[in-house]
Amino acid sequence: MPEIPAEHTERSAVRSLLRLWPFVRPVRIRLLSAALVAIVASCLGLVIPLVLKWMVDGPVADRDPGGVWLGALYLLLLGIVEALLFGLRRWLVARPLAGVEASMRAALYRHLQRLPVAFHDRWPSGQLLSRGTTDLMLLRMFLAFPLTFLLVNGTTIVVGFLILFAQDWSLGLVLLAPAVPLMILCSLFETKYAVVARQAQDQVGDLTTVVEESVLGIRIIKGFGRHRSQALAFRALSQRLRATELGKARLLAGIWALITAIPELAIGAALVLGTVEVADGDLSAGTLVAFLSTALALRWPVESIGFLLAISQESATATERYFEVMDVAEERDTEVAATTPDADAKADAKADVGAKADVGATPDRGGMAFEGVEFRYPDARPGSVPVLTRIDLRIRPGETMALVGATGSGKTTLTALVPRLHELTAGRITLDGEDIAALERPRLRELVSVAFEEPTLFSATVGENVLMGAEGAGEDELRRALAVAQADFVYDLPQGLDTQVGEQGLSLSGGQRQRLALARAVVGEPRFLVLDDPLSALDVHTETLVEAALRRVLERTTALVVAHRPSTVMLADRVALLSDGRISAVGTHQELLRGNAEYAWLMSGAEHTPAEEGSTR
């Protein structure tokens, strides 16, 4: 789970919320208009006590029914106008704030696609999902209501107290007396509520992770009868979240009770003192009615402070959580691209890269080369042993190199370095003589196509899943790739190529998913192909057919293939043996069988020895 900032209780909610400004700026006119409309509507409510004063001191005192009806008409009109203005405010903010939420969600999704694989290895998916759903909905609600009404209620309170002081300054001071203790209470509440709000939102992310894993792993849960253990884990997290939410409720109930009770006491004291003044003739009855009506009209703006502060704190926490992800540095492209801002310079840079690639397509510089490659994971302890150490390996143009090694020797990690799913710790990898660090990622991933041992399919059609491997590929390329992967089974599916494969492709068998992943890798006829044991889930007969078709593809590309079985090794021109993070031998299959005991042992299929149990990732 990602680390939660230890000092989040000391951060400024205002500073956090101000980070929303770039997203809010395009709709600022609508939001300001909505706020002004709400202020006018709220202040209209303060005119009602003045009408009541006029009615009590005028028509009521003079026993004038016509004046009373006229005053009632004024009150009705004020109420209608106030309601219409609040309706207009909601209309003004609904559409633009839905757009703000959509733009923030799109920005988060775009950013997640560009973050390094190491980031996704560290962060639970549930935490990311909660930031893209629950947190953003909370921010939209904050922008629609609390943000506006913090301004509206603040303005209403100021205007209201000006009216109160204009009517009777001594009674106004009585109502103003609770201001200091209320500010102290709100400050304490804000500090404590920030802590539990963060805890609750992080716990929602944890709960989302458990639910997602349980759904995706339902076959394992059912297969091993682990319903009870999963239910207990879910219940424990639910109980923890429930306890946190109850803590939030207690804090909110406490501040709400105090914010309600203290002003009520002040209004009661003002009522007693005002009644005495009326009895002494120092104050008119209409003025007292208007004073008390104004004070009562200010109850909601004052009482809502706790509620608005609570939502503001939760929104500040949601903003923090959102920008925790957005602040993570994206995968960096080439320095050349970064220093050529205009289109012409970029075109020149690409032309240079193309020229270098053409020059590199000579026997001595072409193909794929690993030069002094070293790698350790970003979260590894300082000074720890690298997963890969001083890898020196050259694959000639058009050659297929099989990569063989014991489980945990680093084969998958090495293949992930070619498309820059991870960044090298030291050394370099070249493709046709060009350092992959000098290639823009989109260009690199056009040159290199990959297929992983654990195939991932998306909730899309069969055709869409395969064509993800090559932008612009058509029907002919799709059918050719399916033929190479021996995936003709797709034509027998209910809708053929248009059949939805379902989430993670779980509606298909493991072998079918692996064949579609292989088709996706070869559909674009890439110059470089990286395959991580792509045939492991196939039966012997299907594997033979796939190998025969794949052999023709490999003749036209430079390939690195992770292999565990002799049948896969036979696809390769040469074999590299990876042992303890190093290339310990390179040669043909027959040469290594005769001259390398470890390789012969691996190909024999004998049981692992205890010495090989310690392995790296």
C-alpha angles and dihedrals in degrees: 000000000000117000116259114224108261094214099049091122091066098050121108114250090206092053091050094049092048088068087073090068097095089058094042097045096082090058098036094115092056092046094048090047090051091049092050091048090050091049091052091047092049093047090050086064088061090057090064093073089052090054089049090052090052091048095048097044093039125028096015094048090044092044090237110158092185091057091049091053090047090052090049089052090052090051092049092050092048090052093049093048091047091052093048092050092051089049089051090051092055091048091051094055104035101078100036094048091050085055092050091053091047093049092049091049091048091049091050093049092048091049093049090055090055098046118104120262089245089067092054090047090060102040123072111233091231091062090053092046093052090051092052095046120018097031094048093048088052091052092051090052090049093052092046099049123000096043092052095042095048084064095037096048092044091053091044092053092050093047091044094053091048088056091047093051090047090055098044122345095197093055088044090058089052091056092043093054095085092056096092098048090044092054091050091049092048091051092052091045092051092053095049096040092053090063098051093040090058092046092051095049093048090049090052086056091051091049091049089053092053092048092048093048091048092052095045092043097043092121091057092045092051094040093055096033093240097148092117097049092048091046090051091050090049091047092051092053091044091052091049091051090046091053091050092048090050088052089053090048092051092051092047093046091050096050092042091052092050094044089051098042100046096054090044089057089050092050089049091052091047090050092054094046092044092051090052090051091050090049090050091049094243093115133036120237090237091054091051091049091049091046094051092042090053090048091051090047088057093053095088095046089051097040092047091061092088093047093047092046090051093052091043091054092048089048092049089052091048089051091051091050092048094051092044084073097035091052093058109106115252124229107289121233127209123311087231091061092045094054099046105072099166124074095242093054090049091051090050091049091051090048089053091050090050091050091050091049091052091049089047093054090089122110094256097048104022131095124035121320134185111201118188091327116184127175139180125168117260092241094051118120115261111266094019120142111271119246088229124028129192097336110189114177135144125199112194121228110282092009126128115217120194115212113210130180145131120282109286095018092124102261096135091044091053093051091049090059094064097067088036096247081146127025121239119252090209141348126033144260121219132197112201088342096308118118108238088222087066094053123088109245096241089053092045092052091050089057096043125053123188140198120189130209090240102052118212120207126183134225092269139094123295090250094050091050093053095042090056084083094068129026110223096016114145141207094285093052090046094053092044091053091049089051092051091051091046087236097145087130088085091074089062093054116108095262098018112219089358093060114124107235094201131227112334087353090273091150086072130066121257092254092049092051091049092051092051089050089052090049089051090053096052102035093092095047091232124204090230126034127193115189123182105204091308096179102049095112097047126104118242096259095047090044090056092052093046092048091052092052094040092053089066090052092049090055089068099045143047108249142187112197125187106218134187100169131059090236091062092043089057089067090067131084091212138008130225118201115214113201126172092343095310136095101246100174141008127192145100121308092256094046093053093044090056099038109030121063095193093052092047089050092050092050092046093066093227119160118274118266121231090249090067098053093090106079142158128236 
